[in-house]
Each structure stands twice: as structure tokens, then as C-alpha cells.
């Protein structure tokens, strides 16, 4: 699948919603896991502010790759952020969008733990 690297230099990033477990199948309660590692995936809504524009984007990351406490308003760094275009068909309707995935999400507040080496 095609991955597009996302440059966050010059952007202000902060938590809009704290991490939540990502569900693969909400109806049956199946939690999403990384295909390669089997680690549980979580999503973090991040306010991305650049050039006077602000947008909330949902970032998927492995649960163990979050450093520090991520509460609303916490400034963060996103390591290895990529965008992945996707499309599918559900009930006869075609849908498409962009999914964001990061290697790590790190709190930038004082006292936050050091990020893990990638």
C-alpha cells in the first residue's frame, strides 16, 4: 500500500482527544492490532495547526508507542507520520479518505518520559 510521509516541521501539534482503543469490529468488540507485531492499536485525535489553518486529524499508533500523559491540550511530537489513501465499498456506497499512522506519539510537556528509539 502506498504511504506518503508527512512533514510536521513548522506545525503546532496538540492532543484534541486522548488515546482510545481502535476497534476493528465495533459490533463484535474486536480490537484492532498491528498486522506485523500484534500490538494493540489506539487512535489519538491531534489538532494540527500550520500557516493559520487548524484541523483535527486522527492518528493511529501502537499502544506501547505513546510516551507521557496525553490529555487534551498536551503538545506532542509525531514520529514517522505517514498518510495512507484508502477506499472501500460498503452497502453499495464507495468511500475513500486518508488514514494517518505514526511510529510514536510523544508528549512534549515537562516531565514526560523520553521517546522510544525507533
Backbone as CSV, one residue per row, in Angstrom:
resi,resn,N_x,N_y,N_z,CA_x,CA_y,CA_z,C_x,C_y,C_z
1,UNK,0.844,-1.178,0.000,0.000,0.000,0.000,0.889,1.241,0.000
2,UNK,0.473,2.241,-0.721,1.231,3.479,-0.831,1.194,4.251,0.483
3,UNK,2.354,4.759,0.894,2.463,5.584,2.099,3.116,6.896,1.722
4,UNK,2.586,7.993,2.223,3.118,9.313,1.922,3.641,9.916,3.225
5,UNK,4.955,10.195,3.321,5.489,10.809,4.543,4.889,12.202,4.762
6,UNK,4.605,12.522,6.026,4.026,13.821,6.371,5.054,14.605,7.183
7,UNK,5.394,15.804,6.706,6.357,16.668,7.379,5.618,17.550,8.384
8,UNK,5.942,17.401,9.657,5.289,18.190,10.699,6.142,19.372,11.159
9,UNK,7.304,19.603,10.514,8.140,20.751,10.870,7.353,22.030,10.643
10,UNK,7.367,22.922,11.609,6.656,24.185,11.497,5.197,24.103,11.920
11,UNK,4.719,22.927,12.267,3.330,22.764,12.708,3.268,22.734,14.233
12,UNK,2.160,23.202,14.761,1.879,23.063,16.182,0.926,21.889,16.319
13,UNK,1.291,20.941,17.170,0.504,19.730,17.351,0.120,19.582,18.810
14,UNK,-1.166,19.360,19.068,-1.592,19.119,20.443,-2.759,18.143,20.459
15,UNK,-2.901,17.462,21.568,-3.939,16.451,21.715,-5.311,17.123,21.753
16,UNK,-6.211,16.652,20.888,-7.596,17.116,20.900,-8.471,16.127,21.677
17,UNK,-8.173,14.832,21.561,-8.843,13.774,22.310,-7.785,12.762,22.728
18,UNK,-7.785,12.326,23.983,-6.797,11.359,24.460,-6.911,10.025,23.709
19,UNK,-5.890,9.176,23.849,-5.886,7.881,23.153,-7.105,7.028,23.497
20,UNK,-7.617,6.357,22.466,-8.721,5.420,22.627,-8.387,4.160,21.848
21,UNK,-8.764,3.025,22.381,-8.510,1.758,21.703,-9.220,1.776,20.352
22,UNK,-8.503,1.362,19.308,-9.075,1.301,17.970,-9.801,-0.027,17.808
23,UNK,-11.023,0.051,17.322,-11.827,-1.149,17.138,-11.788,-1.592,15.683
24,UNK,-11.545,-2.869,15.473,-11.586,-3.443,14.123,-13.031,-3.757,13.752
25,UNK,-13.796,-4.200,14.743,-15.205,-4.536,14.540,-15.964,-4.111,15.801
26,UNK,-16.555,-2.921,15.752,-17.252,-2.386,16.929,-18.431,-3.254,17.344
27,UNK,-19.141,-3.772,16.359,-20.334,-4.576,16.634,-20.000,-5.804,17.478
28,UNK,-18.874,-6.450,17.176,-18.482,-7.673,17.882,-17.382,-7.439,18.927
29,UNK,-16.988,-6.185,19.130,-15.991,-5.858,20.150,-14.576,-6.310,19.839
30,UNK,-14.219,-6.401,18.550,-12.881,-6.846,18.162,-11.940,-5.651,18.109
31,UNK,-10.857,-5.727,18.884,-9.872,-4.658,18.955,-8.888,-4.785,17.798
32,UNK,-8.512,-3.648,17.203,-7.565,-3.633,16.089,-6.144,-3.867,16.604
33,UNK,-5.387,-4.661,15.863,-3.987,-4.929,16.205,-3.112,-4.713,14.985
34,UNK,-1.840,-4.435,15.223,-0.875,-4.277,14.145,-0.639,-5.639,13.489
35,UNK,-0.713,-5.689,12.188,-0.561,-6.954,11.454,0.808,-7.579,11.679
36,UNK,1.855,-6.755,11.733,3.219,-7.277,11.847,3.602,-7.652,13.271
37,UNK,3.182,-6.830,14.260,3.643,-7.050,15.637,2.586,-7.655,16.555
38,UNK,1.317,-7.511,16.191,0.243,-7.989,17.054,-0.094,-7.032,18.186
39,UNK,0.596,-5.875,18.247,0.333,-4.893,19.304,-1.040,-4.246,19.119
40,UNK,-1.692,-3.919,20.233,-2.968,-3.225,20.203,-2.783,-1.835,19.618
41,UNK,-3.711,-1.419,18.756,-3.664,-0.085,18.161,-4.609,0.854,18.893
42,UNK,-4.196,2.107,18.991,-5.031,3.153,19.565,-5.086,4.316,18.583
43,UNK,-6.079,5.174,18.768,-6.157,6.395,17.978,-6.046,7.586,18.920
44,UNK,-5.411,8.644,18.419,-5.280,9.893,19.155,-5.718,11.001,18.200
45,UNK,-6.698,11.802,18.596,-7.078,12.954,17.786,-6.118,14.090,18.117
46,UNK,-5.484,14.619,17.066,-4.467,15.656,17.228,-4.884,16.906,16.460
47,UNK,-4.801,18.059,17.121,-5.024,19.337,16.454,-3.738,19.702,15.733
48,UNK,-3.827,19.832,14.419,-2.683,20.118,13.553,-2.851,21.553,13.075
49,UNK,-1.975,22.469,13.543,-2.076,23.881,13.199,-0.846,24.287,12.400
50,UNK,-1.085,24.830,11.182,0.021,25.258,10.330,-0.464,26.357,9.389
51,UNK,0.333,27.389,9.247,0.022,28.503,8.341,-1.364,29.098,8.587
52,UNK,-1.741,29.221,9.846,-3.023,29.822,10.190,-4.230,28.925,10.008
53,UNK,-4.006,27.683,9.615,-5.105,26.725,9.444,-5.005,25.648,10.511
54,UNK,-6.162,25.238,11.036,-6.195,24.195,12.059,-7.149,23.093,11.632
55,UNK,-6.739,21.862,11.888,-7.573,20.710,11.558,-7.298,19.603,12.560
56,UNK,-8.336,18.887,12.939,-8.165,17.731,13.810,-8.003,16.499,12.924
57,UNK,-6.914,15.758,13.153,-6.672,14.519,12.411,-6.546,13.379,13.414
58,UNK,-7.019,12.219,13.016,-6.945,11.039,13.863,-5.702,10.252,13.481
59,UNK,-4.841,10.019,14.458,-3.578,9.324,14.249,-3.683,7.938,14.889
60,UNK,-3.318,6.904,14.135,-3.256,5.549,14.681,-1.820,5.261,15.074
61,UNK,-1.637,4.645,16.235,-0.311,4.304,16.744,-0.452,3.067,17.629
62,UNK,0.615,2.278,17.727,0.595,1.132,18.638,0.552,1.651,20.071
63,UNK,-0.213,0.985,20.912,-0.428,1.430,22.292,0.882,1.657,23.046
64,UNK,1.858,0.799,22.851,3.134,0.920,23.559,4.036,2.025,23.044
65,UNK,3.657,2.682,21.962,4.497,3.725,21.368,4.003,5.123,21.689
66,UNK,3.310,5.249,22.816,2.874,6.549,23.325,3.731,6.855,24.542
67,UNK,4.334,8.059,24.545,5.199,8.453,25.655,4.609,9.651,26.376
68,UNK,4.493,9.538,27.686,3.966,10.624,28.503,2.456,10.582,28.556
69,UNK,1.894,11.441,29.404,0.445,11.504,29.555,-0.135,12.381,28.453
70,UNK,-1.096,11.849,27.715,-1.704,12.588,26.617,-3.129,12.980,26.990
71,UNK,-3.266,14.175,27.556,-4.582,14.715,27.879,-4.860,15.873,26.921
72,UNK,-6.117,16.292,26.845,-6.488,17.363,25.934,-5.596,18.585,26.136
73,UNK,-5.051,19.094,25.024,-4.200,20.279,25.059,-2.717,20.002,25.186
74,UNK,-2.322,18.749,25.408,-0.911,18.403,25.547,-0.195,18.575,24.210
75,UNK,0.892,19.374,24.177,1.678,19.461,22.942,2.384,18.130,22.700
76,UNK,2.424,17.694,21.442,3.016,16.399,21.117,3.919,16.494,19.894
77,UNK,4.770,15.486,19.765,5.576,15.268,18.559,5.112,13.949,17.955
78,UNK,5.044,13.906,16.631,4.656,12.700,15.922,5.862,12.183,15.159
79,UNK,6.316,10.997,15.496,7.468,10.389,14.842,6.989,9.473,13.726
80,UNK,7.620,9.600,12.554,7.326,8.701,11.443,5.896,8.769,10.943
81,UNK,5.319,9.975,10.896,3.930,10.130,10.465,3.815,9.908,8.954
82,UNK,2.882,9.052,8.564,2.598,8.806,7.145,1.097,8.893,6.910
83,UNK,0.753,9.238,5.675,-0.644,9.256,5.240,-0.831,8.101,4.269
84,UNK,-1.949,7.409,4.412,-2.263,6.283,3.521,-3.648,6.500,2.923
85,UNK,-3.724,6.682,1.608,-5.048,6.776,0.986,-5.762,5.430,1.072
86,UNK,-7.085,5.450,1.232,-7.855,4.206,1.291,-9.190,4.401,0.574
87,UNK,-9.755,3.291,0.164,-11.108,3.303,-0.381,-11.726,1.926,-0.177
88,UNK,-13.050,1.914,-0.014,-13.768,0.652,0.109,-15.209,0.851,-0.326
89,UNK,-15.909,-0.241,-0.379,-17.322,-0.182,-0.736,-18.104,-0.842,0.388
90,UNK,-19.125,-0.149,0.872,-19.943,-0.654,1.967,-21.398,-0.391,1.625
91,UNK,-22.195,-1.449,1.589,-23.620,-1.343,1.239,-23.826,-0.606,-0.083
92,UNK,-22.967,-0.901,-1.059,-23.105,-0.309,-2.382,-22.599,1.107,-2.517
93,UNK,-22.063,1.673,-1.437,-21.527,3.036,-1.499,-20.017,2.992,-1.438
94,UNK,-19.380,3.680,-2.398,-17.918,3.780,-2.384,-17.518,4.902,-1.443
95,UNK,-16.521,4.619,-0.633,-15.984,5.608,0.311,-14.480,5.671,0.138
96,UNK,-13.914,6.825,0.459,-12.461,6.974,0.379,-12.021,8.041,1.382
97,UNK,-10.730,8.039,1.665,-10.196,9.009,2.606,-8.706,8.826,2.775
98,UNK,-8.188,9.431,3.835,-6.766,9.334,4.154,-6.651,8.905,5.611
99,UNK,-5.883,7.848,5.853,-5.615,7.386,7.216,-4.208,7.823,7.597
100,UNK,-4.031,8.256,8.838,-2.723,8.683,9.329,-2.207,7.678,10.350
101,UNK,-0.924,7.333,10.224,-0.290,6.374,11.141,1.053,6.944,11.561
102,UNK,1.387,6.814,12.828,2.668,7.289,13.351,3.401,6.141,14.029
103,UNK,4.713,6.227,14.001,5.549,5.257,14.711,5.429,5.513,16.212
104,UNK,5.352,6.809,16.598,5.245,7.160,18.014,4.575,8.518,18.177
105,UNK,3.887,8.680,19.317,3.322,9.959,19.723,3.943,10.270,21.085
106,UNK,4.626,11.424,21.170,5.379,11.766,22.369,4.913,13.089,22.950
107,UNK,4.583,13.084,24.237,4.219,14.313,24.937,5.433,15.221,25.017
108,UNK,5.224,16.531,24.802,6.327,17.495,24.897,6.275,18.302,26.189
109,UNK,5.425,17.906,27.135,5.344,18.619,28.400,6.490,18.202,29.296
110,UNK,6.872,19.097,30.196,7.967,18.818,31.133,7.607,17.588,31.962
111,UNK,8.570,16.721,32.153,8.354,15.527,32.959,7.861,14.350,32.141
112,UNK,7.657,14.537,30.840,7.225,13.413,30.004,8.381,12.451,29.835
113,UNK,8.075,11.189,29.718,9.129,10.205,29.541,9.778,10.367,28.172
114,UNK,11.001,9.920,28.068,11.730,10.043,26.811,11.138,9.110,25.770
115,UNK,11.125,9.558,24.475,10.573,8.707,23.426,11.423,7.456,23.232
116,UNK,10.767,6.400,22.784,11.465,5.153,22.499,12.229,5.263,21.193
117,UNK,13.349,4.596,21.118,14.112,4.585,19.871,13.350,3.787,18.823
118,UNK,13.343,4.292,17.611,12.614,3.595,16.538,13.486,2.581,15.857
